[in-house]
Amino acid sequence: MSDGARRRWEDGGVRQPTLSPLLGAPAPVELMNTRWMRRGEHLDAIEHADGLRDWSVATGLVADDAALPDVAELREWRALRDALRAIAAEATDDPRTPVAPMRLDEAAEILNASLGVQREVRRFGWRDGRPALEPAAGDCWEAARGRIAVEALEILTDPAHRIRPCLAPNCPLYFVQSSARQRWCSDACGNRVRVARHAAKQL
């Protein structure tokens, strides 16, 4: 995470935070969660190009020195994010009101378009002092988007996939269930549900 992104995440900075919470989930789920909430306000972590770069660096999708995506590529990323949310909502019977409603046929078309740009254009590099494969310079945004689309396809078409909507009040996130008993995306959401239930019993 860049220093600027960390400051915006920790204290709000001068402008709206550009990084969503990271749950350690597969990249498609983390992308879906770039629509999130803070103090009751819906936020979009990839609304702007620098937000997409900050988020992609934080998730390890692109190198720290990646150039900003252009307007067209930013639009493609946001469309893919909302398409994945629409498909996941249908697949999981998500009862929540969609943040960005999208028809399923449109969502499928967007996902297929991103699958079509998948190319393994790679170069050798270093990450955390160790040899690593990196996206080739000049193609990192399209290549990363294609990889997310491929991983999303694998997850969403696997009958055993465990993507779930977090049904805690005011939480728009998805998570990958680590056990059959997990019902919330985080301990914080679980605690909020328990506190709300306890308060309701006192009435």
MARBA-3410 file (N, C-alpha, C, O; in Angstrom, 1 decimal):
203
0.9,-1.2,0.0,0.0,0.0,0.0,0.9,1.2,0.0,1.8,1.3,0.8 ~ 0.6,2.2,-0.9,1.4,3.4,-0.9,1.1,4.2,0.3,0.1,4.1,1.0 ~ 2.1,5.1,0.7,2.0,5.9,1.8,0.7,6.8,1.7,0.0,7.0,2.7 ~ 0.5,7.4,0.5,-0.7,8.2,0.4,-2.0,7.4,0.6,-2.9,7.9,1.2 ~ -2.0,6.2,0.0,-3.2,5.4,0.2,-3.4,5.0,1.7,-4.5,5.0,2.2
-2.3,4.7,2.4,-2.4,4.3,3.8,-3.0,5.5,4.6,-3.8,5.3,5.5 ~ -2.5,6.7,4.3,-3.0,7.9,5.0,-4.5,8.1,4.8,-5.3,8.4,5.7 ~ -4.9,7.9,3.5,-6.4,8.1,3.2,-7.2,7.0,3.9,-8.3,7.3,4.3 ~ -6.7,5.8,4.0,-7.4,4.7,4.6,-7.5,4.9,6.2,-8.5,4.7,6.7 ~ -6.4,5.4,6.8,-6.4,5.5,8.2,-7.1,6.7,8.8,-7.8,6.6,9.8
-7.0,7.8,8.1,-7.6,9.0,8.7,-8.5,9.8,7.7,-9.0,10.9,8.1 ~ -8.8,9.2,6.6,-9.7,9.9,5.6,-9.0,10.9,4.8,-9.5,11.3,3.7 ~ -7.8,11.4,5.2,-7.0,12.4,4.4,-7.9,13.6,4.0,-8.9,13.9,4.7 ~ -7.5,14.2,3.0,-8.2,15.4,2.5,-9.3,15.0,1.6,-10.3,15.7,1.5 ~ -9.2,13.8,1.0,-10.3,13.4,0.1,-10.8,12.0,0.5,-10.4,11.4,1.5
-11.8,11.6,-0.2,-12.5,10.3,0.1,-11.4,9.2,0.0,-10.6,9.2,-0.9 ~ -11.5,8.2,0.9,-10.5,7.1,0.8,-10.7,6.3,-0.5,-11.8,6.2,-1.0 ~ -9.6,5.8,-1.0,-9.6,5.1,-2.3,-9.4,3.6,-2.2,-9.4,2.9,-3.2 ~ -9.2,3.1,-0.9,-8.9,1.7,-0.7,-10.1,1.1,0.0,-10.4,1.6,1.1 ~ -10.6,0.0,-0.5,-11.7,-0.7,0.2,-11.0,-1.7,1.2,-9.8,-1.9,1.1
-11.8,-2.2,2.1,-11.2,-3.2,3.0,-10.8,-4.5,2.2,-11.4,-4.9,1.3 ~ -9.7,-5.1,2.6,-9.1,-6.2,2.0,-9.3,-7.4,2.9,-8.9,-7.4,4.1 ~ -9.9,-8.5,2.4,-10.3,-9.7,3.2,-9.4,-10.8,3.0,-9.6,-11.9,3.6 ~ -8.4,-10.7,2.1,-7.5,-11.8,1.8,-8.2,-12.8,0.9,-7.9,-14.0,0.9 ~ -9.2,-12.4,0.2,-10.0,-13.3,-0.7,-9.4,-13.3,-2.1,-8.5,-12.5,-2.4
-9.9,-14.2,-3.0,-9.4,-14.2,-4.3,-9.6,-12.8,-5.0,-10.5,-12.1,-4.6 ~ -8.8,-12.5,-6.0,-8.8,-11.2,-6.6,-10.2,-10.8,-7.1,-10.6,-9.6,-6.9 ~ -11.0,-11.7,-7.7,-12.3,-11.2,-8.2,-13.2,-10.8,-7.0,-14.0,-9.8,-7.2 ~ -13.1,-11.4,-5.9,-14.0,-11.1,-4.7,-13.5,-9.7,-4.1,-14.3,-8.9,-3.8 ~ -12.2,-9.5,-4.1,-11.6,-8.3,-3.6,-12.1,-7.1,-4.6,-12.4,-6.0,-4.1
-12.1,-7.4,-5.9,-12.6,-6.4,-6.8,-14.1,-6.1,-6.6,-14.4,-4.9,-6.6 ~ -14.9,-7.1,-6.3,-16.3,-6.9,-6.0,-16.4,-6.0,-4.8,-17.4,-5.2,-4.7 ~ -15.5,-6.1,-3.9,-15.6,-5.4,-2.6,-15.0,-3.9,-2.7,-14.9,-3.3,-1.7 ~ -14.7,-3.5,-3.9,-14.3,-2.1,-4.0,-15.5,-1.2,-4.0,-15.3,0.0,-3.9 ~ -16.7,-1.7,-3.9,-17.9,-1.0,-3.5,-18.1,-1.4,-2.0,-18.3,-2.5,-1.7
-18.0,-0.4,-1.2,-18.1,-0.7,0.3,-18.8,0.5,1.0,-19.2,1.5,0.3 ~ -18.8,0.4,2.3,-19.5,1.5,3.1,-18.6,1.9,4.2,-17.9,1.1,4.8 ~ -18.7,3.2,4.5,-18.0,3.8,5.7,-18.9,4.8,6.3,-19.3,5.8,5.7 ~ -19.2,4.5,7.6,-20.1,5.4,8.4,-21.4,5.6,7.6,-21.9,6.7,7.6 ~ -21.9,4.5,7.1,-23.2,4.6,6.4,-23.2,5.2,5.0,-24.3,5.3,4.4
-22.0,5.5,4.5,-21.9,6.1,3.1,-21.4,5.1,2.1,-20.3,4.5,2.4 ~ -22.0,5.0,1.0,-21.5,4.1,-0.1,-20.3,4.7,-0.7,-20.3,5.9,-1.1 ~ -19.2,4.0,-0.8,-18.0,4.5,-1.4,-17.5,3.6,-2.6,-17.9,2.4,-2.6 ~ -16.8,4.1,-3.5,-16.2,3.4,-4.6,-14.7,3.6,-4.6,-14.2,4.6,-5.0 ~ -14.0,2.5,-4.3,-12.5,2.6,-4.2,-11.9,2.8,-5.6,-10.7,3.2,-5.6
-12.6,2.4,-6.7,-11.9,2.6,-8.0,-12.7,3.6,-8.8,-12.8,3.4,-10.0 ~ -13.2,4.6,-8.2,-14.0,5.6,-8.9,-13.0,6.4,-9.8,-13.4,6.8,-10.9 ~ -11.8,6.6,-9.4,-10.8,7.4,-10.1,-9.6,6.5,-10.4,-9.4,5.4,-9.8 ~ -8.8,6.9,-11.4,-7.6,6.1,-11.8,-6.6,5.9,-10.7,-6.1,4.8,-10.6 ~ -6.4,6.9,-9.9,-5.4,6.7,-8.8,-5.9,5.7,-7.8,-5.2,5.0,-7.1
-7.3,5.7,-7.6,-7.8,4.7,-6.7,-7.7,3.3,-7.2,-7.4,2.4,-6.4 ~ -7.8,3.1,-8.5,-7.6,1.8,-9.1,-6.1,1.4,-8.9,-5.8,0.2,-8.6 ~ -5.2,2.3,-9.1,-3.8,2.0,-9.0,-3.5,1.6,-7.5,-2.8,0.6,-7.3 ~ -3.9,2.5,-6.6,-3.7,2.2,-5.2,-4.2,0.8,-4.8,-3.5,0.0,-4.1 ~ -5.4,0.5,-5.2,-6.0,-0.8,-4.8,-5.3,-1.9,-5.5,-5.0,-3.0,-4.8
-4.9,-1.8,-6.7,-4.2,-2.8,-7.5,-2.8,-3.1,-6.9,-2.4,-4.2,-6.9 ~ -2.1,-2.0,-6.5,-0.8,-2.2,-5.8,-1.0,-2.9,-4.5,-0.3,-3.8,-4.2 ~ -2.0,-2.5,-3.7,-2.2,-3.1,-2.4,-2.6,-4.6,-2.5,-2.2,-5.4,-1.6 ~ -3.3,-5.0,-3.6,-3.6,-6.4,-3.8,-2.6,-7.2,-4.5,-2.7,-8.4,-4.7 ~ -1.5,-6.5,-5.0,-0.4,-7.2,-5.7,-0.7,-7.5,-7.1,0.0,-8.3,-7.7
-1.7,-6.8,-7.7,-2.1,-7.1,-9.1,-1.1,-6.4,-10.1,-0.9,-6.9,-11.2 ~ -0.6,-5.2,-9.7,0.3,-4.5,-10.5,1.5,-4.1,-9.7,1.4,-4.0,-8.4 ~ 2.6,-3.7,-10.3,3.8,-3.2,-9.6,3.6,-1.8,-9.1,2.7,-1.1,-9.5 ~ 4.4,-1.5,-8.1,4.3,-0.2,-7.4,4.5,1.0,-8.4,3.9,2.1,-8.2 ~ 5.2,0.7,-9.5,5.5,1.8,-10.4,4.6,1.8,-11.6,4.9,2.5,-12.6
3.5,1.1,-11.5,2.6,1.0,-12.7,2.0,2.4,-13.0,1.7,3.2,-12.1 ~ 1.9,2.7,-14.3,1.3,4.0,-14.7,-0.2,4.0,-14.4,-0.8,2.9,-14.3 ~ -0.8,5.1,-14.3,-2.2,5.2,-14.2,-2.9,4.6,-15.4,-2.5,4.8,-16.5 ~ -4.0,3.9,-15.1,-4.8,3.4,-16.3,-5.5,4.6,-17.0,-5.8,5.6,-16.3 ~ -5.7,4.4,-18.3,-6.4,5.5,-19.0,-7.9,5.4,-18.7,-8.4,4.5,-18.0
-8.7,6.4,-19.1,-10.1,6.5,-18.8,-10.9,5.3,-19.3,-11.8,4.8,-18.6 ~ -10.6,4.8,-20.5,-11.3,3.7,-21.1,-11.0,2.4,-20.3,-11.9,1.6,-20.0 ~ -9.8,2.2,-19.8,-9.4,1.0,-19.0,-10.1,1.1,-17.7,-10.6,0.1,-17.2 ~ -10.1,2.3,-17.1,-10.8,2.4,-15.8,-12.3,2.1,-15.9,-12.8,1.4,-15.0 ~ -12.9,2.5,-17.0,-14.3,2.2,-17.3,-14.5,0.7,-17.4,-15.5,0.1,-16.9
-13.5,0.0,-18.0,-13.7,-1.5,-18.1,-13.6,-2.2,-16.8,-14.3,-3.2,-16.5 ~ -12.7,-1.7,-15.9,-12.5,-2.3,-14.6,-13.8,-2.1,-13.8,-14.2,-3.1,-13.1 ~ -14.3,-0.9,-13.8,-15.5,-0.7,-13.0,-16.7,-1.5,-13.6,-17.5,-2.0,-12.8 ~ -16.8,-1.7,-14.9,-17.9,-2.5,-15.5,-17.7,-3.9,-15.1,-18.7,-4.6,-14.7 ~ -16.4,-4.4,-15.1,-16.2,-5.8,-14.7,-16.6,-6.0,-13.2,-17.2,-7.0,-12.9
-16.2,-5.1,-12.4,-16.5,-5.2,-10.9,-18.0,-5.3,-10.7,-18.5,-6.2,-10.0 ~ -18.8,-4.4,-11.4,-20.3,-4.4,-11.2,-20.9,-5.7,-11.9,-21.9,-6.2,-11.4 ~ -20.3,-6.2,-12.9,-20.8,-7.4,-13.6,-20.6,-8.6,-12.6,-21.5,-9.4,-12.5 ~ -19.4,-8.7,-12.0,-19.2,-9.8,-11.1,-20.1,-9.7,-9.9,-20.6,-10.8,-9.4 ~ -20.4,-8.5,-9.4,-21.4,-8.4,-8.3,-22.7,-8.9,-8.7,-23.4,-9.5,-7.9
-23.2,-8.5,-9.9,-24.5,-9.0,-10.4,-24.6,-10.5,-10.5,-25.6,-11.1,-10.1 ~ -23.5,-11.1,-11.1,-23.5,-12.5,-11.2,-23.4,-13.2,-9.9,-24.2,-14.2,-9.6 ~ -22.6,-12.7,-8.9,-22.5,-13.3,-7.6,-23.8,-13.2,-6.9,-24.2,-14.1,-6.1 ~ -24.5,-12.0,-7.0,-25.8,-11.8,-6.3,-26.8,-12.9,-6.8,-27.5,-13.4,-6.0 ~ -26.8,-13.2,-8.1,-27.8,-14.2,-8.6,-27.4,-15.6,-8.1,-28.2,-16.4,-7.7
-26.0,-15.9,-8.2,-25.6,-17.2,-7.8,-25.7,-17.5,-6.3,-25.9,-18.7,-5.9 ~ -25.7,-16.5,-5.5,-25.8,-16.7,-4.0,-27.2,-16.3,-3.5,-27.4,-16.3,-2.2 ~ -28.1,-16.0,-4.3,-29.5,-15.5,-3.8,-29.4,-14.4,-2.9,-30.0,-14.4,-1.8 ~ -28.5,-13.5,-3.2,-28.2,-12.3,-2.3,-29.5,-11.5,-2.2,-30.0,-11.0,-3.2 ~ -30.0,-11.3,-1.0,-31.3,-10.6,-0.8,-31.1,-9.1,-0.7,-32.1,-8.3,-0.6
-29.9,-8.6,-0.7,-29.6,-7.2,-0.5,-30.0,-6.4,-1.8,-29.9,-6.9,-2.9 ~ -30.3,-5.1,-1.6,-30.6,-4.2,-2.7,-29.3,-3.9,-3.4,-28.3,-3.5,-2.8 ~ -29.2,-4.2,-4.7,-27.9,-4.0,-5.5,-27.5,-2.5,-5.4,-28.3,-1.6,-5.5 ~ -26.2,-2.3,-5.2,-25.6,-1.0,-5.2,-25.6,-0.4,-6.6,-25.9,0.8,-6.8 ~ -25.3,-1.3,-7.6,-25.3,-0.9,-9.0,-26.0,-2.0,-9.8,-25.3,-2.9,-10.3
-27.3,-1.9,-9.9,-28.1,-2.9,-10.6,-27.6,-3.1,-12.1,-27.3,-2.2,-12.8 ~ -27.6,-4.4,-12.5,-27.1,-4.7,-13.9,-27.9,-6.0,-14.3,-28.0,-6.9,-13.5 ~ -28.3,-6.0,-15.6,-29.0,-7.2,-16.1,-28.0,-8.3,-16.2,-26.8,-8.1,-16.5 ~ -28.4,-9.6,-16.0,-27.5,-10.7,-16.1,-26.9,-10.9,-17.5,-25.7,-11.3,-17.6 ~ -27.7,-10.6,-18.5,-27.1,-10.8,-19.9,-26.0,-9.7,-20.1,-25.0,-10.0,-20.8
-26.2,-8.5,-19.6,-25.2,-7.5,-19.7,-23.9,-7.9,-18.9,-22.8,-7.7,-19.4 ~ -24.1,-8.4,-17.7,-23.0,-8.8,-16.9,-22.2,-9.9,-17.6,-21.0,-9.9,-17.5 ~ -22.9,-10.9,-18.2,-22.2,-12.0,-18.9,-21.4,-11.5,-20.0,-20.3,-11.9,-20.3 ~ -21.9,-10.5,-20.8,-21.2,-9.9,-21.9,-20.0,-9.2,-21.5,-18.9,-9.3,-22.1 ~ -20.0,-8.5,-20.3,-18.9,-7.7,-19.8,-17.8,-8.7,-19.4,-16.6,-8.5,-19.7
-18.2,-9.8,-18.7,-17.2,-10.8,-18.2,-16.6,-11.4,-19.4,-15.3,-11.6,-19.4 ~ -17.3,-11.8,-20.4,-16.8,-12.5,-21.6,-15.8,-11.5,-22.3,-14.8,-12.0,-22.9 ~ -16.1,-10.2,-22.4,-15.2,-9.3,-23.0,-13.9,-9.2,-22.3,-12.8,-9.2,-22.9 ~ -13.9,-9.3,-21.0,-12.6,-9.2,-20.2,-11.9,-10.6,-20.4,-10.7,-10.6,-20.4 ~ -12.6,-11.7,-20.5,-12.0,-13.0,-20.8,-11.2,-12.9,-22.1,-10.2,-13.5,-22.3
-11.8,-12.2,-23.0,-11.2,-12.1,-24.4,-9.9,-11.4,-24.4,-9.1,-11.5,-25.4 ~ -9.6,-10.6,-23.4,-8.3,-9.8,-23.4,-7.2,-10.5,-22.7,-6.1,-10.1,-22.6 ~ -7.5,-11.7,-22.1,-6.5,-12.4,-21.3,-5.3,-12.9,-22.2,-5.5,-13.6,-23.2 ~ -4.2,-12.4,-21.8,-2.9,-12.8,-22.5,-1.9,-12.9,-21.4,-1.7,-12.0,-20.6 ~ -1.1,-13.9,-21.5,0.0,-14.1,-20.5,1.2,-13.3,-21.0,2.2,-13.9,-21.4
1.2,-12.0,-20.9,2.4,-11.2,-21.3,3.1,-10.9,-20.0,2.6,-10.1,-19.1 ~ 4.3,-11.5,-19.8,5.0,-11.4,-18.5,6.4,-11.0,-18.7,7.0,-11.1,-19.8 ~ 7.0,-10.6,-17.6,8.4,-10.3,-17.6,8.9,-10.7,-16.2,8.2,-10.8,-15.2 ~ 10.2,-10.8,-16.1,10.9,-11.2,-14.9,11.0,-9.9,-14.0,11.4,-8.8,-14.6 ~ 10.8,-10.0,-12.7,11.0,-8.9,-11.8,11.3,-9.3,-10.4,11.4,-10.5,-10.2
11.2,-8.4,-9.5,11.5,-8.7,-8.1,10.3,-8.2,-7.3,9.8,-7.1,-7.5 ~ 9.9,-9.0,-6.3,8.9,-8.5,-5.3,9.3,-9.0,-3.9,9.4,-10.2,-3.7 ~ 9.4,-8.0,-3.0,9.8,-8.3,-1.7,11.1,-9.1,-1.6,11.3,-10.0,-0.8 ~ 12.0,-8.7,-2.5,13.3,-9.3,-2.5,13.4,-10.7,-3.1,14.4,-11.3,-3.1 ~ 12.3,-11.1,-3.8,12.3,-12.5,-4.4,12.0,-12.4,-5.9,11.2,-11.5,-6.3
12.5,-13.3,-6.7,12.1,-13.3,-8.1,10.6,-13.5,-8.3,10.0,-14.2,-7.5 ~ 10.1,-12.8,-9.2,8.6,-12.8,-9.5,8.3,-12.6,-10.9,9.1,-11.9,-11.6 ~ 7.2,-13.1,-11.4,6.6,-12.8,-12.7,5.8,-11.5,-12.6,4.9,-11.4,-11.7 ~ 6.0,-10.6,-13.5,5.3,-9.3,-13.4,4.6,-9.1,-14.8,5.1,-9.6,-15.8 ~ 3.5,-8.4,-14.8,2.9,-8.0,-16.1,3.9,-7.2,-17.0,4.6,-6.4,-16.4
3.9,-7.4,-18.3,4.8,-6.7,-19.1,4.4,-5.2,-19.1,3.2,-4.8,-19.0 ~ 5.4,-4.3,-19.1,5.2,-2.9,-19.1,4.3,-2.5,-20.3,4.4,-3.0,-21.4 ~ 3.4,-1.6,-20.0,2.5,-1.1,-21.1,1.2,-1.9,-21.3,0.3,-1.5,-22.0 ~ 1.2,-3.1,-20.6,0.0,-3.9,-20.8,-0.6,-4.4,-19.5,-1.4,-5.3,-19.5 ~ -0.1,-3.8,-18.4,-0.4,-4.4,-17.1,-1.9,-4.3,-16.8,-2.4,-5.2,-16.1
-2.6,-3.2,-17.1,-4.0,-3.1,-16.7,-4.9,-4.1,-17.4,-5.8,-4.7,-16.8 ~ -4.7,-4.2,-18.7,-5.6,-5.1,-19.5,-5.2,-6.5,-19.1,-6.1,-7.4,-18.9 ~ -3.9,-6.8,-18.9,-3.5,-8.2,-18.5,-4.1,-8.6,-17.2,-4.6,-9.7,-17.0 ~ -4.0,-7.7,-16.2,-4.5,-7.9,-14.9,-6.0,-8.1,-14.9,-6.5,-9.0,-14.2 ~ -6.7,-7.3,-15.7,-8.2,-7.5,-15.8,-8.5,-8.8,-16.4,-9.5,-9.5,-16.0
-7.8,-9.2,-17.4,-8.0,-10.5,-18.0,-7.8,-11.7,-17.0,-8.6,-12.6,-17.0 ~ -6.7,-11.6,-16.2,-6.5,-12.6,-15.2,-7.6,-12.7,-14.1,-8.0,-13.8,-13.8 ~ -8.1,-11.5,-13.7,-9.2,-11.5,-12.8,-10.4,-12.2,-13.4,-11.2,-12.9,-12.7 ~ -10.7,-11.9,-14.7,-11.9,-12.5,-15.3,-11.7,-14.0,-15.4,-12.7,-14.7,-15.1 ~ -10.6,-14.5,-15.7,-10.3,-16.0,-15.7,-10.6,-16.6,-14.4,-11.2,-17.6,-14.3
-10.0,-16.0,-13.3,-10.2,-16.5,-12.0,-11.7,-16.4,-11.6,-12.2,-17.3,-10.9 ~ -12.3,-15.4,-11.9,-13.8,-15.2,-11.6,-14.6,-16.3,-12.3,-15.4,-16.9,-11.7 ~ -14.3,-16.6,-13.5,-15.0,-17.7,-14.3,-14.8,-19.0,-13.5,-15.7,-19.8,-13.4 ~ -13.5,-19.3,-13.1,-13.3,-20.6,-12.4,-14.0,-20.6,-11.1,-14.6,-21.7,-10.8 ~ -14.1,-19.5,-10.4,-14.8,-19.5,-9.1,-16.3,-19.7,-9.3,-16.9,-20.5,-8.6
-16.8,-18.9,-10.2,-18.3,-18.8,-10.3,-18.9,-20.0,-10.9,-20.1,-20.3,-10.7 ~ -18.1,-20.8,-11.7,-18.7,-22.0,-12.4,-18.3,-23.2,-11.6,-18.7,-24.3,-12.0 ~ -17.7,-23.1,-10.4,-17.3,-24.2,-9.6,-18.5,-24.5,-8.7,-18.8,-23.6,-7.8 ~ -19.2,-25.7,-8.7,-20.3,-25.9,-7.9,-20.0,-25.8,-6.4,-20.9,-25.6,-5.5 ~ -18.7,-26.0,-6.1,-18.3,-26.0,-4.6,-17.9,-24.6,-4.2,-17.4,-24.5,-3.1
-18.0,-23.6,-5.0,-17.5,-22.3,-4.6,-18.3,-21.8,-3.4,-19.4,-22.2,-3.2 ~ -17.6,-21.0,-2.6,-18.2,-20.6,-1.3,-18.2,-19.1,-1.1,-18.0,-18.6,-0.1 ~ -18.5,-18.4,-2.3,-18.7,-16.9,-2.2,-20.1,-16.7,-1.5,-21.1,-17.3,-1.9 ~ -20.1,-15.8,-0.5,-21.3,-15.5,0.2,-21.5,-14.0,0.3,-20.5,-13.3,0.5 ~ -22.7,-13.5,0.4,-22.9,-12.1,0.7,-22.9,-11.9,2.2,-23.4,-12.8,2.9
-22.3,-10.9,2.7,-22.3,-10.6,4.1,-23.6,-9.9,4.4,-23.9,-8.8,3.9 ~ -24.4,-10.5,5.3,-25.8,-10.0,5.6,-25.8,-9.2,6.9,-26.9,-8.9,7.4 ~ -24.7,-8.7,7.3,-24.7,-7.8,8.5,-25.3,-6.5,8.0,-25.2,-6.1,6.8 ~ -26.0,-5.8,8.9,-26.6,-4.5,8.5,-25.6,-3.5,7.8,-24.5,-3.3,8.3 ~ -26.0,-3.0,6.7,-25.3,-2.0,5.9,-23.9,-2.5,5.4,-23.1,-1.6,5.1
-23.7,-3.8,5.3,-22.5,-4.3,4.7,-22.7,-4.8,3.3,-23.6,-5.7,3.1 ~ -22.1,-4.2,2.3,-22.3,-4.6,0.9,-21.2,-5.6,0.4,-21.2,-5.9,-0.8 ~ -20.4,-6.1,1.3,-19.3,-7.0,0.9,-19.7,-8.4,0.6,-20.7,-8.9,1.1 ~ -18.8,-9.1,-0.2,-18.9,-10.5,-0.4,-17.6,-11.1,0.3,-16.6,-10.4,0.5 ~ -17.7,-12.4,0.6,-16.6,-13.1,1.2,-16.6,-14.5,0.8,-17.6,-15.0,0.3
-15.4,-15.2,1.0,-15.3,-16.6,0.7,-15.4,-17.3,2.0,-14.5,-17.1,2.9 ~ -16.4,-18.2,2.2,-16.6,-18.8,3.4,-15.5,-19.8,3.7,-15.2,-20.7,2.9 ~ -14.9,-19.6,4.9,-13.8,-20.5,5.3,-14.3,-21.8,6.0,-13.5,-22.8,6.1 ~ -15.5,-21.7,6.5,-16.1,-22.9,7.1,-17.6,-22.8,7.0,-18.1,-21.7,6.7 ~ -18.3,-23.9,7.1,-19.8,-23.8,7.0,-20.5,-22.9,8.0,-21.6,-22.5,7.8
-19.8,-22.6,9.1,-20.4,-21.8,10.2,-20.1,-20.3,10.0,-20.8,-19.5,10.6 ~ -19.3,-20.0,9.1,-19.0,-18.5,8.9,-20.1,-17.9,8.2,-20.6,-18.3,7.1 ~ -20.6,-16.8,8.8,-21.8,-16.1,8.2,-21.5,-14.6,7.9,-22.3,-14.0,7.2 ~ -20.4,-14.1,8.3,-20.1,-12.7,8.1,-18.7,-12.5,7.5,-17.9,-13.4,7.5 ~ -18.5,-11.4,6.9,-17.2,-11.2,6.2,-16.1,-10.9,7.1,-14.9,-11.1,6.8
-16.4,-10.5,8.4,-15.4,-10.2,9.3,-15.9,-10.3,10.7,-17.1,-10.3,10.9 ~ -15.0,-10.3,11.7,-15.4,-10.3,13.1,-16.2,-9.0,13.5,-17.1,-9.1,14.2 ~ -15.8,-7.9,12.8,-16.5,-6.6,13.1,-17.9,-6.7,12.7,-18.8,-6.3,13.5 ~ -18.2,-7.3,11.6,-19.6,-7.4,11.2,-20.4,-8.4,12.1,-21.5,-8.1,12.4 ~ -19.7,-9.5,12.5,-20.4,-10.4,13.4,-20.7,-9.8,14.7,-21.8,-10.0,15.3
-19.8,-9.0,15.2,-20.0,-8.3,16.5,-21.2,-7.3,16.4,-21.9,-7.1,17.3 ~ -21.3,-6.6,15.2,-22.3,-5.6,15.0,-23.7,-6.3,15.1,-24.7,-5.8,15.6 ~ -23.8,-7.5,14.4,-25.0,-8.3,14.4,-25.4,-8.7,15.8,-26.5,-8.6,16.2 ~ -24.4,-9.2,16.6,-24.7,-9.6,18.0,-25.1,-8.5,18.9,-26.0,-8.6,19.7 ~ -24.5,-7.3,18.7,-24.9,-6.2,19.5,-26.3,-5.7,19.1,-27.1,-5.4,20.0
-26.6,-5.7,17.9,-28.0,-5.3,17.4,-29.0,-6.3,18.0,-30.1,-5.9,18.4 ~ -28.7,-7.6,18.0,-29.6,-8.6,18.5,-29.8,-8.4,20.0,-30.9,-8.5,20.5 ~ -28.7,-8.1,20.7,-28.8,-8.0,22.1,-29.7,-6.7,22.5,-30.5,-6.7,23.4 ~ -29.4,-5.6,21.7,-30.2,-4.4,21.9,-31.7,-4.6,21.7,-32.5,-4.1,22.4 ~ -32.0,-5.4,20.6,-33.4,-5.7,20.3,-34.1,-6.5,21.4,-35.3,-6.3,21.7
-33.3,-7.3,22.1,-33.9,-8.1,23.2,-34.3,-7.3,24.4,-35.1,-7.6,25.2 ~ -33.5,-6.1,24.5,-33.8,-5.3,25.7,-35.0,-4.4,25.5,-35.4,-3.8,26.5 ~ -35.6,-4.3,24.3,-36.7,-3.5,24.1,-38.0,-4.1,24.7,-39.1,-3.5,24.6
END
